[in-house]
Amino acid sequence: MFEDDDFELPDDLAAMADAAGAALAGMGEEFAAGAEGDAGALKGHLEKAAQSVDDEGFQQNMARAFGIAHDLKGQGSTFGYNLVTEIAGHLCTLTRPQNNPGRETLPQIQVCAQALLDVLAGRIDGDGGTIGVRLRETLGIG
């Protein structure tokens, strides 16, 4: 980015950057706790979708699930939960209203939602290591 390889941030800016990084790292647990509740709500909407007797109820609950997945996709990496972002992104694709999610894809969506909840409950941050690799393979991500 800079032509000068010897460029260094002034001490006060470097300290501010370090403090900001530490603050975000400290917020990771707070994010995971809140996101775990959101993932539970997402699963609840999927259960309601499965129990819906009409298409309108099904689509409304799928749209609500999409909204939660979209929020989690946008927040996960910010707080060091890259695997959450990846799984939530996959859920976005599967539940996006414009993609007309159907009952035939609901089992796959529910498996992804459970994986998301498990990652958050287990506080599996970063890319998830070997667990993340296995989850991506199982869920068909990447």
C-alpha positions as CSV (number, residue, x, y, z in Angstrom):
1,M,0.0,0.0,0.0
2,F,2.8,2.4,0.8
3,E,5.9,2.9,-1.4
4,D,8.1,3.4,1.7
5,D,8.8,0.0,3.3
6,D,10.0,1.8,6.4
7,F,6.6,3.3,7.2
8,E,5.6,3.0,10.8
9,L,2.5,4.2,12.5
10,P,3.1,7.0,15.0
11,D,3.2,5.7,18.6
12,D,-0.2,7.2,19.5
13,L,-1.9,5.7,16.4
14,A,-0.3,2.3,17.0
15,A,-1.5,2.4,20.6
16,M,-5.0,3.3,19.5
17,A,-5.0,0.5,17.0
18,D,-3.8,-2.0,19.6
19,A,-6.5,-0.8,22.0
20,A,-9.2,-1.1,19.4
21,G,-8.0,-4.7,18.6
22,A,-8.0,-5.6,22.2
23,A,-11.5,-4.1,22.7
24,L,-12.9,-6.2,19.8
25,A,-11.2,-9.3,21.1
26,G,-12.8,-8.8,24.4
27,M,-16.2,-8.4,22.8
28,G,-16.0,-11.8,21.1
29,E,-17.5,-13.6,24.1
30,E,-20.3,-11.0,24.3
31,F,-21.0,-11.5,20.6
32,A,-21.0,-15.3,20.9
33,A,-23.5,-15.2,23.8
34,G,-25.9,-13.0,21.9
35,A,-25.4,-14.7,18.6
36,E,-26.1,-18.1,20.3
37,G,-29.5,-16.7,21.2
38,D,-30.0,-15.5,17.7
39,A,-29.1,-18.9,16.3
40,G,-31.7,-20.4,18.6
41,A,-34.3,-18.0,17.3
42,L,-33.3,-18.9,13.7
43,K,-33.8,-22.6,14.5
44,G,-37.2,-21.7,16.0
45,H,-38.3,-20.0,12.8
46,L,-37.2,-23.0,10.8
47,E,-39.3,-25.2,13.1
48,K,-42.3,-22.9,12.6
49,A,-41.7,-23.1,8.8
50,A,-41.7,-26.9,8.9
51,Q,-45.0,-26.8,10.9
52,S,-46.6,-24.3,8.6
53,V,-49.7,-25.6,6.9
54,D,-49.6,-23.0,4.1
55,D,-47.0,-21.5,1.8
56,E,-47.4,-18.0,3.2
57,G,-46.5,-19.1,6.8
58,F,-43.6,-21.1,5.4
59,Q,-42.2,-18.2,3.5
60,Q,-42.6,-15.7,6.3
61,N,-40.6,-17.9,8.7
62,M,-38.0,-18.6,6.1
63,A,-37.6,-14.8,5.6
64,R,-37.2,-14.3,9.3
65,A,-34.6,-17.0,9.4
66,F,-32.8,-15.3,6.5
67,G,-32.8,-12.0,8.3
68,I,-31.1,-13.6,11.3
69,A,-28.6,-15.5,9.2
70,H,-27.8,-12.2,7.3
71,D,-27.1,-10.4,10.5
72,L,-24.8,-13.1,11.8
73,K,-23.0,-13.3,8.5
74,G,-22.2,-9.6,8.8
75,Q,-21.1,-9.8,12.4
76,G,-19.2,-13.0,12.9
77,S,-15.8,-12.0,11.4
78,T,-15.8,-8.7,13.1
79,F,-15.6,-10.5,16.5
80,G,-13.2,-13.3,15.4
81,Y,-15.9,-15.9,14.5
82,N,-15.1,-16.5,10.8
83,L,-16.7,-19.9,10.7
84,V,-19.9,-18.3,11.9
85,T,-19.7,-15.9,9.0
86,E,-19.2,-18.7,6.6
87,I,-22.1,-20.9,7.9
88,A,-24.4,-17.9,8.2
89,G,-23.5,-16.9,4.6
90,H,-24.4,-20.4,3.4
91,L,-27.7,-20.2,5.3
92,C,-28.3,-16.8,3.6
93,T,-28.0,-18.4,0.2
94,L,-30.3,-21.3,1.2
95,T,-33.0,-19.1,2.8
96,R,-32.9,-16.0,0.6
97,P,-36.5,-15.2,-0.3
98,Q,-35.4,-14.4,-3.9
99,N,-34.1,-18.0,-4.2
100,N,-37.6,-19.4,-3.3
101,P,-36.5,-21.8,-0.6
102,G,-38.8,-24.8,-0.5
103,R,-39.7,-27.5,1.9
104,E,-37.5,-29.9,0.1
105,T,-34.4,-27.9,1.2
106,L,-35.5,-27.5,4.8
107,P,-33.6,-30.6,6.1
108,Q,-30.4,-29.2,4.7
109,I,-31.1,-25.8,6.1
110,Q,-31.9,-27.2,9.5
111,V,-28.6,-29.1,9.6
112,C,-26.7,-25.8,8.8
113,A,-28.7,-24.0,11.5
114,Q,-27.8,-26.7,14.0
115,A,-24.1,-26.4,13.0
116,L,-24.2,-22.7,13.5
117,L,-25.7,-23.1,16.9
118,D,-23.1,-25.7,17.9
119,V,-20.2,-23.5,16.7
120,L,-21.5,-20.6,18.8
121,A,-22.3,-22.8,21.9
122,G,-18.8,-24.3,21.7
123,R,-17.3,-20.9,21.2
124,I,-15.4,-22.1,18.2
125,D,-13.8,-19.0,16.9
126,G,-11.6,-18.2,14.0
127,D,-11.9,-20.6,11.1
128,G,-12.6,-23.5,13.5
129,G,-9.4,-25.5,12.7
130,T,-10.0,-29.1,11.9
131,I,-13.6,-28.9,13.2
132,G,-14.2,-26.1,10.8
133,V,-12.7,-28.1,7.9
134,R,-15.0,-31.0,8.6
135,L,-18.1,-28.8,9.0
136,R,-17.4,-27.0,5.7
137,E,-17.1,-30.4,4.0
138,T,-20.3,-31.8,5.6
139,L,-22.3,-28.6,4.9
140,G,-21.0,-28.2,1.4
141,I,-19.4,-24.8,2.0
142,G,-16.5,-23.6,0.0
